[in-house]
């Protein structure tokens, strides 16, 4: 099963409420996945201050990160340690790889942080301090594991290139084949999760010059299985479903925001929902909203 929520804010006056609204949405899809949960938030000045590169790590404590990376700020969010520094994203990633070789990078970028953990999603949201987060965009996921271990590494979102995140409900039938193809091109994987394969496929297409819409169309051509995907970048928010569209998804749109969720009740907590345009995404139709 699994639950997806996402919120893309158009109205700046709502940005102080991003975490509060995302927490409420996440709480409405707990029954869809109690194994683990995660969120990606864009624009929170505490987790990822403007102009500073941020990385989200598993396998290290904030104390470890501060000791290994002089001058960096490190914050705890359940199993995740978020580090930011006055460096480029590439420079911070290189510093982490050199000084903290056992750490797993689960997100990176300017103005973005990824938080993941195992356990009840409501309790994890509290542990993350999600309700106090501010920003312009967020995505979240509650996981019911079906094909890989219940670990923080296996939780969603999957963020494998700066600023990009993917959350997924469903399963990719041919992920092993595509994983081998990507590995032959030099890509490394952090989990056995099929969703990571989708995220790395999209990242590869973006690196080859495709825009997000084109990357998702190519994914639909190459991947077999049942899926609803919500994919975000620093300036985009996109939804796509497989050719049969058997995994649930609803989109709601107002002048102030665009939201997506697996169930209507996760949208019903949003301000102005009574005036929203609400629709079910069509099969293999790519929907993209940009800032």
VOGU-3710 file (C-alpha; in Angstrom, 3 decimals, decimal comma):
1> xxxxxxxxxx> 0,000/0,000/0,000  1,875/3,199/1,191  0,660/6,755/1,513  1,802/9,874/-0,326  1,237/13,526/0,521  2,660/16,666/-1,008  2,126/20,403/-0,784  3,410/23,076/-3,180  2,710/26,569/-1,856  1,943/29,460/-4,190
11> xxxxxxxxxx> 0,958/31,938/-1,488  3,958/33,168/0,561  1,761/33,929/3,581  1,220/30,164/3,988  4,927/29,337/4,205  5,078/29,598/8,033  2,437/26,819/8,108  4,145/24,343/5,764  5,205/21,919/8,500  1,912/22,188/10,369
21> xxxxxxxxxx> -0,065/21,405/7,207  2,280/18,623/6,085  2,072/17,027/9,546  -1,727/17,040/9,389  -1,692/15,528/5,902  0,783/12,813/6,889  -1,361/11,875/9,874  -4,263/11,078/7,558  -2,375/8,374/5,629  -0,820/6,479/8,540
31> xxxxxxxxxx> -3,059/3,452/7,917  -1,514/3,128/4,481  1,957/2,517/5,931  3,068/2,055/9,534  6,577/0,712/8,910  8,465/3,941/8,331  8,053/7,475/7,074  9,920/10,402/5,658  9,571/13,937/4,404  11,448/16,379/2,216
41> xxxxxxxxxx> 11,032/20,068/2,956  12,121/22,980/0,822  12,909/26,389/2,252  13,169/25,866/6,012  15,855/28,308/7,243  16,809/26,223/10,281  17,406/22,947/8,445  18,752/24,499/5,259  19,591/28,220/5,536  19,540/30,278/2,323
51> xxxxxxxxxx> 22,783/30,066/0,377  24,215/27,198/2,433  24,502/23,661/1,122  22,728/21,014/3,179  23,049/17,241/3,296  20,895/14,720/5,143  22,773/11,723/6,526  22,092/8,344/8,106  24,610/6,408/10,140  26,237/9,350/11,952
61> xxxxxxxxxx> 25,322/11,513/14,927  25,402/15,315/14,935  28,420/15,138/17,251  30,215/12,891/14,740  29,418/15,310/11,925  30,536/18,406/13,839  33,816/16,719/14,824  34,530/15,575/11,268  33,425/18,741/9,481  34,782/21,827/11,271
71> xxxxxxxxxx> 32,584/24,861/10,743  29,513/22,833/9,783  26,225/22,941/11,690  24,649/19,538/12,421  21,100/18,933/13,643  19,354/15,752/14,807  15,973/14,636/13,410  15,320/11,086/14,639  17,639/8,770/12,648  18,644/11,616/10,327
81> xxxxxxxxxx> 21,429/14,130/10,850  21,111/17,289/8,757  24,362/19,135/8,102  24,722/22,544/6,494  27,838/24,522/5,686  29,069/27,521/3,737  30,142/25,377/0,797  28,834/24,355/-2,600  26,685/21,224/-2,636  29,447/19,340/-4,456
91> xxxxxxxxxx> 32,008/20,611/-1,953  29,967/19,511/1,050  29,251/16,097/-0,481  32,972/15,625/-1,149  33,809/16,644/2,423  31,267/14,166/3,801  32,581/11,362/1,590  36,129/12,044/2,793  35,466/12,632/6,497  32,421/10,399/7,102
101> xxxxxxxxxx> 32,818/7,457/4,702  30,290/5,292/6,558  27,499/7,859/6,321  24,667/7,363/3,847  23,596/10,524/2,051  19,785/10,615/1,750  19,412/14,146/0,450  21,371/17,197/-0,616  20,832/20,633/-2,048  20,435/24,313/-1,383
111> xxxxxxxxxx> 17,341/24,968/0,698  16,234/21,326/1,033  16,363/18,721/3,789  15,251/15,069/3,836  14,219/13,410/7,116  13,612/9,645/7,358  13,118/7,014/10,036  11,361/3,789/10,982  8,301/3,423/13,168  4,899/5,039/13,468
121> xxxxxxxxxx> 4,662/8,045/11,092  2,873/10,268/13,620  5,579/9,647/16,214  8,267/10,204/13,577  6,732/13,541/12,550  6,951/14,623/16,176  10,541/13,402/16,420  11,406/15,335/13,249  9,867/18,499/14,692  7,892/18,666/11,471
131> xxxxxxxxxx> 5,070/20,850/12,769  7,477/23,758/13,313  9,052/23,568/9,847  8,495/26,451/7,452  9,050/26,672/3,712  7,575/26,649/0,250  7,144/22,944/-0,554  7,084/19,544/1,106  6,493/15,888/0,271  5,856/13,003/2,643
141> xxxxxxxxxx> 5,413/9,250/2,632  4,219/6,474/4,930  5,576/3,070/3,980  4,188/-0,447/4,072  7,200/-2,517/3,042  6,597/-5,212/0,432  9,937/-6,007/-1,192  12,823/-4,710/0,891  13,856/-4,300/4,505  12,265/-1,854/6,922
151> xxxxxxxxxx> 15,214/0,484/7,496  15,687/4,259/7,377  17,583/3,733/4,111  14,529/2,000/2,633  12,106/4,727/3,679  10,944/7,393/1,259  11,577/10,011/-0,075  14,465/8,939/-2,260  16,693/11,896/-3,035  19,660/10,909/-5,160
161> xxxxxxxxxx> 20,661/14,197/-6,776  20,672/17,738/-5,373  17,186/19,127/-4,836  15,347/16,116/-6,288  12,999/13,784/-4,369  10,689/10,896/-5,263  7,927/9,198/-3,268  6,211/6,111/-4,634  3,148/3,995/-3,982  3,243/0,696/-5,868
171> xxxxxxxxxx> 5,963/-1,539/-7,245  8,206/-1,638/-10,304  8,221/-5,139/-11,803  11,419/-4,712/-13,849  13,483/-2,725/-11,360  16,253/-5,368/-11,217  16,886/-5,058/-14,958  17,009/-1,269/-14,847  19,185/-1,355/-11,726  21,743/-3,462/-13,645
181> xxxxxxxxxx> 21,670/-1,004/-16,554  22,235/1,965/-14,250  25,018/0,182/-12,375  26,729/-0,486/-15,701  26,794/3,317/-16,130  28,571/3,701/-12,796  25,639/4,421/-10,490  25,752/3,124/-6,931  22,700/2,218/-4,833  22,054/2,614/-1,115
191> xxxxxxxxxx> 19,201/0,108/-0,762  17,417/-2,760/-2,492  14,244/-0,685/-2,746  12,674/-0,573/-6,212  11,730/3,069/-5,676  15,403/4,034/-5,504  15,785/2,667/-9,023  13,048/5,031/-10,206  14,690/7,972/-8,470  18,096/7,210/-9,986
201> xxxxxxxxxx> 16,576/6,719/-13,447  14,985/10,177/-13,219  18,231/11,701/-11,931  20,095/10,163/-14,869  17,615/11,582/-17,369  17,848/15,041/-15,798  21,648/14,849/-15,936  21,374/14,026/-19,649  19,418/17,220/-20,284  15,794/16,121/-20,010
211> xxxxxxxxxx> 13,375/18,336/-18,112  11,243/16,780/-15,379  8,248/16,158/-17,635  10,400/14,402/-20,223  12,165/12,326/-17,538  8,825/11,084/-16,215  7,567/10,258/-19,695  10,694/8,183/-20,261  10,098/6,427/-16,939  6,593/5,473/-18,093
221> xxxxxxxxxx> 8,092/3,989/-21,263  10,756/1,933/-19,457  9,212/0,832/-16,155  6,636/-1,929/-15,793  4,377/-2,279/-12,778  1,847/-0,299/-10,782  2,799/3,110/-9,469  1,798/6,570/-8,422  4,773/8,914/-8,171  5,198/12,373/-6,696
231> xxxxxxxxxx> 8,513/13,910/-7,755  9,830/17,264/-6,567  12,777/19,470/-7,423  13,818/22,841/-6,087  11,297/24,570/-8,348  8,904/21,815/-9,518  6,233/19,451/-8,220  5,088/16,607/-10,494  2,676/13,662/-10,422  2,372/10,641/-12,715
241> xxxxxxxxxx> 0,549/7,289/-12,582  1,010/4,059/-14,533  -1,049/3,039/-17,568  -3,724/1,303/-15,469  -3,737/3,924/-12,681  -4,777/1,422/-10,021  -2,855/3,170/-7,229  -4,919/6,004/-5,756  -4,089/9,664/-6,221  -5,975/12,938/-5,932
251> xxxxxxxxxx> -4,796/16,453/-6,736  -6,326/19,626/-5,331  -5,473/23,079/-6,626  -6,254/26,621/-5,457  -4,691/30,025/-6,069  -2,706/29,513/-2,859  -1,428/25,962/-3,241  -1,300/22,668/-5,129  -1,559/19,455/-3,128  -1,494/15,742/-3,882
261> xxxxxxxxxx> -2,437/12,811/-1,654  -3,357/9,154/-1,779  -6,686/9,858/-0,060  -9,080/12,805/0,072  -8,999/13,035/3,860  -5,360/14,153/3,646  -6,479/17,073/1,465  -9,441/17,943/3,665  -7,108/19,398/6,331  -5,923/22,187/4,001
271> xxxxxxxxxx> -7,200/25,769/4,169  -9,577/26,617/1,336  -10,164/22,996/0,307  -13,863/23,772/-0,121  -12,959/26,015/-3,081  -10,296/23,783/-4,626  -10,380/22,177/-8,039  -10,019/18,475/-7,244  -9,274/15,789/-9,808  -7,832/12,312/-10,232
281> xxxxxxxxxx> -4,697/12,256/-12,421  -5,164/10,437/-15,720  -3,086/7,326/-16,537  0,429/8,124/-17,812  -0,368/11,841/-17,926  2,472/13,893/-16,443  1,344/16,863/-14,355  3,974/19,467/-13,471  3,659/22,661/-11,442  6,538/25,130/-11,252
291> x> 7,361/28,199/-9,206
//
